[in-house]
Amino acid sequence: MFSKSQLTLLIGAVLAAPVTYAQTTEADEHMVVTGRDYGYKADTNSTAMRMEMTQLETPGQVAVIDEQLIDEQRASTLGEVLKNDSSISEGSKSTNRERFYLRGFELGSSSGFLRDGVQHWSHYRQPVELLERVEVLKGPSGLLYGQSAPGGLINMVSKKPTYETQVNVSQDIGSNNHTRTVADVSGSLNEDQTLRARAIIAKENKESWRTRFDGTSVDTDRVVGGLFVDYDINDRVMLSAHVDHTNEDGDLDNGSRVDKNGNVIDPKTVKDQNWAKTDNKVTNYGLNLKADLNDSWALNTGINRQFYERQRTESDIHLDSQKIKFIDADGKPQTKTRYYYGSSDRHDEWTFDTAFVDFTGDLDVMGMNHQLLLGMNGVHYDYKQLYSSVKDCETFDKNAALNSQCSNGFNKPADLDYRNDDSLSHSKKKQYGLYLQDLVTINDQWQALAGVRFAYDKDISSKGVEKTYHNILPKFGLTYHPTENSSIYGVYSESFEPVSDISDNKDINNGKSQKPKQGKLYELGSKVELFDNNLMLSGALFQIEQSNMQITEDLPTAVGDIDTITTQVGKQVHKGIELSASGKVTPALSVNASTTILDAKYKNDPSREGKQPVDVPEFTASVWTNYAFDSGTDVNLGIFHVGSRYGDSANTFKKDAYTRVDVGVAHTYKYDANLDIIGRVNVENVFDTDYLAGGSSKGVVVGEGRNFMATVEFKY
């Protein structure tokens, strides 16, 4: 993908900045975590080391998308937040759920997301209104979080109660009858401010810019509520409690089909029928305790439960097929394909319990400082499902099926009801881990990180089959600080993801246990703070290898009904370069920018050798800027470029690259010393660019054209 000269220049650009800056700045003995206002720049992160650490001390890349940027863009989905980091690409939005790829690897609902540093079940649209920032931790994170994809993790950080009274009420009105009302109230509940609370409620209604083939609209109604409480038991101990609930009722839009020439079929038309809906109810609650045990050691522990109930009815949007074997009139075995549309109705219940105990220590031993972390965490996952499905328009003529309106017309099949399922599907998972991490400050310039996790995981399938995993996951890092405001680092880390056992009685290895997929990261990067620490520049070169991927091939000679063989020789190798900038260029100009060049390929897979994974572009870039005038007016400009990417693993369907431009303008009127009234107008896709986002040829997301959002906000 790169020429040697291009690669050399990029490596030099990533690594040279701190050294160049060191020529004009003397090193200081200590780095201190501070909380100054830097625009979009964040001094610290909480996920990479499972403790609050400076970005310069962290051996790895962590992008932080803060509340100011989220507010300026009026983001209401996690995807609208994550578009600001170029290492993220979006996947399908079928069944009204967002899917993402980080550094080219898909993030799983149960293993790719955190809320406040704890595993979070993210199988639904996340309540962005409750978040103060989103952290993107890049690279394998098995040491601290166990099962996870090698691309990294997304940590959603909740808003916290404040000591002083704050009231924020906003009203959004936008295209497609889009309205959202948000109220956020926070402050102390007693005179000595030891008891603090924050309550947030949001209600959103939106129609899709697409309509169904029968002319009806596609609507979504969503209500979010959250309550966060902090109580200082004494000067050293704080107890926190939280509860939030999300209720979303939405009509389904599973995307548009694409023909064999790569053209979208009816891009403005939703193929799902008007009885295709989803009803999501999610409740999340828990307790946390933080205590300073003495001057050197601290405790952080917590428990949390998520209960997610969903009822979803899907219509016959996608054409499916089934191979039928039969004996012809001459007594010879034959095979033909039967085509049909499948509709389904289901009721799902997930219970996702998490718990953790972390001890952190700050010790000086033999002239070196040790920031220690000793902890353990666990996840209990419980899933129950009732499922009913019917087949309609069954035919052996594919063309007839494609042209058919179905014998049932637009009506829901009478026998389609999840309560017809008399066999409850029930599966469980348990994950535990013990981890030890030490960040050693050797001297003014050098820091070393070493850590290891001992993981135990147990899966119980819906058929009662148990499977256990034992993994040892290391991480090593070395950081050099040429100055107090810069660092160069190298890091190695690992991850793992379970693989389903082979359950095909036509496979020669049917029933054989499978090893987990293993991820390994090799990364070299640098960071530097400029303009009196107001702007952070960061860059990284990385290679991630994922091994033990399942490969299924046809046997050269069938043995009875056994005609395939599945092995774990497959690999994915992702090589990339990332550059980013965040903070203030001048007192008036803030910028958040990033770019990623990624070479992602399958290896050791005869059917996909050298091909690219789905929805992973080779080049991505994003820029969001804010210019603040002295008059109280702010102007925003955003440019988001997504390179071409494939819509299937066979690489037969390719989506073109696109560049989208967004703008915004806001004015703040100071009513008095305590009350600000803010008016804002945002225009997305200013030039009405046509583009395709995530998804496959069976259901690709068609990008929305020019649209607007007007906001009035009261801040007290």
N, C-alpha and C positions, 0 to 999 in steps of 0.2 A: 504494500500500500504506500510506503514512504520510500523515497530515494535516500541513499546514505547521507548525502549532503543536507537534505531537508531535516532528517532525523538528528543529525549532529547539531544543526542550528537550534532546533527546538530544545534539545537537551541542554545546550548552553544557555538558552534563554531562561529555562526553568531553574537552573542551578546557580547562575552567575549573579542574580540580583542581590542575595544576601552578602556575598563576598564583596561586590562592588560597593554596597552600602557600608560595609565594615571599614572601608578605607577612610571614611569621613566621620565615623561614630565610634566612640570608645565603649568597651563592654562594661556593664555594671554587674555587681555581685548577685543581685536577686531580681526575680521577676515577680510582680505583684498583681493580683487580680483586682481590677478596678471596674467602676460602673459608669464611665463617662458616656456622653452622647456622641456617637460617631456616625449618625445617619443610619445606614444599613449594616454597619460593621458590628460584629459581636466579638467581644474579648474572650468569652469563655464558651464551653460546651459542656454538657453533662452526660453524654452517651459514650464517647470514645473510651473513657477510662472508668466509667461508673462512679465518677466523682466530679465535682466542678473543677475544671482544669483550663488553663489558658490555651488558646489556640497554638501559640508558639511552643508550648511544652508537649503538645499532642503529636506523636509520631504517626501521622496519617492525615487524610483530608476529611474535614467535617464542614459542610456548608450549613449556614444558619440563615433561615428566612424569617425575618422578625415581624413583629406586629405592625410596625409602621408600613412596611411594604404590603402586607396582607390587606391593611386598611385602605391604602391608596388604590389598590387594584379592585377593592370590594369583592374579594374572592369568597365564594360560598361553597367550593368543593376543594378537596385535597389536590386534585389535578390542576386547578387554577393556581394553587400555591406552588406546586412542584415544577411548573413550567419555567420557574425562575432558576432552576439548576439544570445545566446542560447534560449532566450525567444521567438524568432521568428521561426515559421515553415512555409514552403512554401506549397501553394496549387496548384490547377490546373493552367496550362498555356494555356488553350484552347483559341482560337481566338487571340493568340499572345499577351496575357495580363497576367501580373503577379498578383497573389493573395497571401495574407499572413494571418497568424494567429499569434496574439500576446497574450501570456499567454493562448492560446487555443481558443480565440475568433476571428472570422473573421473580418478583417478590410474592411469597406465599401469604395467604390471609392469616395463617396462624403463626408464621415464623418471620415475616418480613417487616412487622410494624411494632412500635412501642408507644405506650402512653406514659409520659413521665418516667422513662427509663425502664418500664416493665412491659413484658410481652402483652400485646393487645390484639384481640380478635377483630380483624378489619375486613369483614365480609360484607360491609355495607358502606354507604356514603358517610364519611366522617364529619362530625360536628365542628366545623372550622371556627364557628363563633365562640367556642370555648377555649381556643388556643391563643397563647401569646407568641409562640414561635414554632417553627418546624425545623428539626435538625436532620441532615442527611449524612449518615455515617457510612463512609465508602470503604469497601473491602470486607473480607471475611471477619465475622464477629463471634466466632464460636467460643472464644475464651470466656466472655462475660455473659453471653446470651444463648449458648447452646445451639439447637437446630436453627439454621438460617441459611439463606442463599449466599453464595460467595460475592455477590455484587455489593452487599451491605444491608443497611437497615434505615427505616424512617422512624424518627422519634418525634411524637407530637407532645409538646409541652403545654400543660394547662395553665390558664390564668390563675393568679394567686390573690388571696385577700390582701387589701392594702390597709395601712394604719390610718391614713386620712380618708375622709369621705370622698368618693368619686361616683358620679352619675353620668352615664353615657347612653343616650338614646338616639337611634338613627333610623331613617326610613329610606329604602331604595325603591325606585320605580324605573323599570326598564322595558326594553323591547319584549314582544311576545307576552304581554300582560305579566311581566315578571315583577313581583313585589316582595320585599323582605323588610320586616320590622325587627329590630334588635334593641333590647334594654339590658344594661349592664350596671349593677349597683354594688358598690363595695365600700368597706370601712370598718371601723372598730365598733364593738357593741357594748363596751364598758369604758369607764373613764380612764383607767390605767392602760388601756389598749392591749390587754393580754388576750382578749377574745375578739377575733376578727372574722368577717364573713364576706362572701361575694356571691351574688345571685345573678344568673344570666338566663334570659329567655329570648328565643328567636322563632319567628313564624315566617315561612316562605311559601309562595305560590308561583308556579311558572308553567307556561305552555311551551311546548316545543315549537321551533320554527318550521318543523316538518308536520304534515298531516297524514292521516291514514288514507288508504286507497278508497275508503267509503266516505271521505270528506270530514270525518270527526277529528277533534283535536286530541292531542296527547298531553295530559296534565300531570303535574307532580305537586303534592301538598306535603310540607314538612314542618314539624314542630320540634324544637330542641330546648331543653331546660337543664340547668346545672346549678348546683349549690356547693361551694367550697368553704370550709371552716378551718381556721387555725386557732389553737389554744396553747398559750405559754403556761405550762404547768409550773415552771419556775425559770430562772435565768438560763438553765442548761438543757431543759427538756421542752419539746414542742410536740403536741399531738395534732394531727390533721385528719379531717374526714371529708369525703366527697361523695356526691351522687349526681349522676346525670342520666337523662332519658332522651332518646331520639325516636320519634314516630314519623315514618314516611309512608305515604300512600301514593303509588305512582303507576301510571300506565306504562306498559313495556314498549321499548324501542330497541330491538336487537340488531339494528344497523341495516345497511343495504347490501344486496347481493351484487356481485361483480361478474360480468360475462367472461368468456374465454379470452377475449381480447384486452381484458383489463379495464373495461368501461363500466362505470357504475350504472346499475339499472334503476331508473327513477330515483335520483338522489334526494328529491324533496318529499318522497312518499315513504311512510312507515308501513311495512308489510304485516306487522302484528295486528291481530284483530282487536276489536274494541272491548272484548272481555279478557284480554291478556293484561294482567295486573300483578303487582306485588305489594304486599303490606308488611312493613318491617317495624318491629318494636324491639328496642335495645335499651336495657338498663345496666348501668355501670356504677358500682359503689365499692368503697373501701376505706381503710384506715392506714395511716402512716405515723411512725414515731421516730423523731430525731433527738438524740441526746449526746451532749458532750460528757463523756465518762470521766475524763480528766484533761489536763492540758495537752496531752498527746493523742488520745484515742477518742473516737466518736462512733456512735451506733446509728444506723439508718435501717429501719425495718418496716415492712408493710404487707398487707393482704388486700386482695381485690377480687371481685367477682363480676363477670359479665354474663347476663342472660339475654339471649337473642332469640326471638320468636319470629318466624317468617311464614307467610302463606303466599304462594306464587302460582299463578295459572299462566301457562304459555300456550299460544296458539300455533297453528301449523304453518310457521313461516319457512322453515328450512326443509329442503328435500333430502330425505335419507334413503339408504339402499340396503338391501340384504341379499346375500348370495344364497340361492336355492339349488340344492343338488337333487337330481332326479334321474330315473332310468328311462331312456327313450324307447320308442317302439321297437328298436333293434336290440334292446337289452343292454345298451351301452350307457355308462354313467355320463351325465351331462351337468352343466352348471349354467344358470341364467340369473339375471339380476332383477329383483322386484323393487320397485320404487314406491315410496309412500311419504306422506306428511305425518309427523307425529305431534300430538298435543299432549300436554301433561298438566297435572295439578298436584301440588305437594305442600306438606306442612313440615317445617324444620324447627328444631329446638337445639340451640347450642348453649352449653354452660362452660365458661372458661374461667377457671380459678387460678390465681397466681399468688405466690408468697416469696419473700426474700428477706435475708438478714445480711447486712454488710457491716463489717468493722473496718474503719479507716484509721491509720496511724501516721503520725508525722514525727520521725525519730532521727536523731543524729548519732551515727555509729562510725567510729574510727575516721572522723573528719568528713564523712559523706552523709548527705541527707537522704532518708528513705521515706517515700510516700507509699505506704503499704495499703493494700486492700485484701481482706480475707472475707469471703462470703459464700453463701449458698442460695440457690433459688430453685423454685419448682413450679411446674405448670400441670394442671389437671384439665383435660379436655373431654367433654362428654357430648355426644351427638346422637339425636334421635330423629328419625324421618319416617313419614307416611307418604306414599307416592302412588299415583294412579296415572296411567297413560292409555291413549287410544291411537290407532292408526286410521288414517283416512286417505282416500284417493289411491288405493293400492292398484298398481298397474305394472306391467312389464315393458311399457312404452314410455321411456323417459320424456320424450317431447310432449306426449299427452299429459303427463304429470305436471310438467312445467306450465302448460297452458290451462290446466284445470282450475276451476274456481272451487273445487271440492263439492262432493255431493251434499254436504251439510250446509252449504252457503256460508253466511257470516255468523251462524249461530254456534254457541258453545255446545259440544256434544253432551247429550243428556246424561250419559254414564260417566262423565269426566268429573270425579270428585275424590279427593285424597282419602276421604273416610271409607271408600270402597276397599282400601288396602287393609287386610286383616293381619298383616305380618309386620311388626315394627322393626325397622332397621336401627340397630344400636351399636355404636362403636365408641371406644375410649382410648385415651392416650395419657401417659404420665411421663413427665420429663423432670429430671433432677440434675443438679450440677453443683460441684464444690470447686471454687476457683481461688487462686492466689496470684496477686500481681504486685510488683515492686517497681516503682519509678525511682531510680537512684540518680541524684545529682552528684556527679563525681567531683566537678569543680565548676568554675564560672562558665566554662564553655561546653562541657560535655554532660549529657544525661543518657542513661541506659534504661531500657524497659525490658522486663522479663515476666512472663506469666504462664500459667498452665491451668487447664480445666479438666476435671475428672467428671465425665458425663455418664449418666445412666438413664436410658429411655425405654419405655415399654408401651407397645401398641397392642390393643385388643380389637380385632376386626369385628364387623357385624355378624360374622359366622362363628365368633368365639375363639378364633385363632390368635394365640399370643406370640409376640415377637419382642425380644429385648436387644438393646444395643449398649455396648460399652465403648466409649471413645475417650482418648486423651488428646486434648487440643492445646497446642502451644502458641505463644506469640512472643516475638522478639523485636526490639526496636533500638535504634541508636540515633541520638540527636546532637548536632553540633551547633552552637550559637556563636556565630562570628561577632555579633553585637547583641546588646540587650533587646533589640527590636527585630531580630531575624533568626532564622534557624534553617538547617539542612538536615534531613533525616533519611534513614532507611528503615524499612519495616518488613517483617515476614509474619503472616498469620494464616490460620486455617479455619475451615468451617465444614459442616456435614449436613446432609439431608437424607432422610430415609428413602428407600426405594421399595416399591411393592414387590412382593414375591411373585414368581411366575405362576399364573393360574390359567394356563391354556393347555387343555389335554391333547392338543395337536402339536405341542412343543416338546422336544426331546428332554428339556430341562424342567418340565412342569413340576411344580411343588418345591423347587430348590430355593433355599434361602438366598437373599441378595444382600450384598454389602451396601452400606450407605454411600451416596455420592460424596466425594471429598473435594473441597475447594482449597487451593493454595494461592497465596498472594505474595508477589515480590514487587516492592514499590520503593522508589526513590523520589524525594520531593523537597521543596523549599517554601519558606514563607518569609515575608518581610513587611514591616509596618513603615509607612511613609507619612510625610506631612504631619509631623508631631503626633504620630500614632493614629491619625485619623483614617488612613486608608490601608487596608490589608491586601497585598498581592500574594497569590499562592499558585503553585504549579506542581504537577506530579507526572512521573512516568511509571506505568504499572503493567504487570502481566498477571492474569488470573487463569489458573488451570482448574477445570473441574473434570474429575475422572470417575470411573465406575458407572458410567452411563450405559443404560441398557440398549443393546443392538439386537434386532431380530432379523434373521436371514432365512431364506429357503434352504432346506437340505438338498444337496446334490441328487440324492436318491431317497424318495419317501419310504418309510418303513410302516406299512399299513396306513393308519390315519395320521401318523406322526410325520409332518412335512416341514417343520420350522425348528430353528435353534436360536435361543436367546442367551446372549453373553453380556458381560459388563466391560467390554474393551473400549467403549466409546469415550470421547473426550470433547470438551469445548475449551478453546484457547482464545482468550480475549486480551489483546494488547492495546494500550491506549495512552493518550496524553491529555491532561486537563490543565487549564489555566483559568484563574478567577480573580476578580477584584471586587471589593466591597468596602464602602465607607464614603468619606467626604473628600472630593478632589479639591474643592474650595469651600469656604464657609457657606456658600449658597448652593453648590452643586454636589449632590449625592449620586452614587452609582452602585448598582449591583449587576455584575456581568460575569459570564462564564462561557467557556467553549470546550468541547470535547471532540477529539478525533479517536475513533475506535475501530479496530480491526478484529472482528469477532467471527470465528470459524468453527465448524464441526470437524473433528478428526476421527480417524479409525472407524468411520461409518460408511459402508459402501454406497448407501442410498443418498447420503448427505455430505459426503467428503468435500471439504472446501467451501461448503455453502454457509450462508449467514442465518443466524436465528431470526425468528419472526419479530417484526417491529423494532429492529435495532439499526438505527442509521449510522453511517460512517462518520458523519460530521453534524454537530449540533452546536448552536450558539444562542445565547439570550442576553439581552441588555435591558435594564430598566433604570431610568434616571429621574431625578427630581431636581428642579431648579426653584429655589425659594426666593421670591422678590421681597424687598423690605416692606412693601405695601400689604403683605399678608396673603398674596396670591402665590400658589405653587403650580408649576407646570410639569407634567409627566410625559415621557416618551418611552415606549417599549418596542423592541424589535426582537422577534422570535423566529429563528431559522431552524428547520428540521430537514435533514438530508433525506435522500431517497432511501426506502427500506422495503423489504419483502413482506408480503402478507401471508406467506406460508413457508413451512420448513423446506419444501421442495424447490423454493425460489422460482416458481412459475408466475407469480403475480407480484408486480412491483408498483409501489406508490411513489409518485414523483415528489421531489423536494419542494418545499414552499417556504416563503418568508411572510410573516404576518406582522403588521404594524398596529400598535395600540397607542392611544393618547389619552391624556386626562388633564383637567384643570380644576383647581380648588381655590376657594377664597375663605379665609377665616376672619370673621367679624367678632371683635372682642366687645361683648355687651357690657361687661364690667370686669373687675379683677378676677372673678371666679368663673364666669360663664363665657365659653366660646361657642359661636354658632358657625358651622362650616357648611358651605355649599359646594358640591362636587359634581362634575360631569365627566364620565368616561366613555370613550368610543373604542370598541374593539373591532379589529380587522377593518381599519380605516379605508383601505383600498379595495375592499370587497373581494379579497383573494379566494379563489376556489382551491380547496385542498382536502386531502383525505388524512385523517388521524389514525388511531389504532384500529385493530381488527383485521379479520381475514376476508377472503372472497365470499364467505357465507354470511358475513355480517360486519362490514367495514363502517367506521364512524365517519360520516360526512361532516366536514368542518362548517360551522355556522358563518354566514356572511356578515356584513357590517351590522353592528347592533350597538345600543347605547344603554347607559345606566346613569340616572340622576339621583343624587343623594343629598339629604339634609341631615345634619348631625349636631346634636347638642351635647357639649362636654362641660360638666360642672366639677 
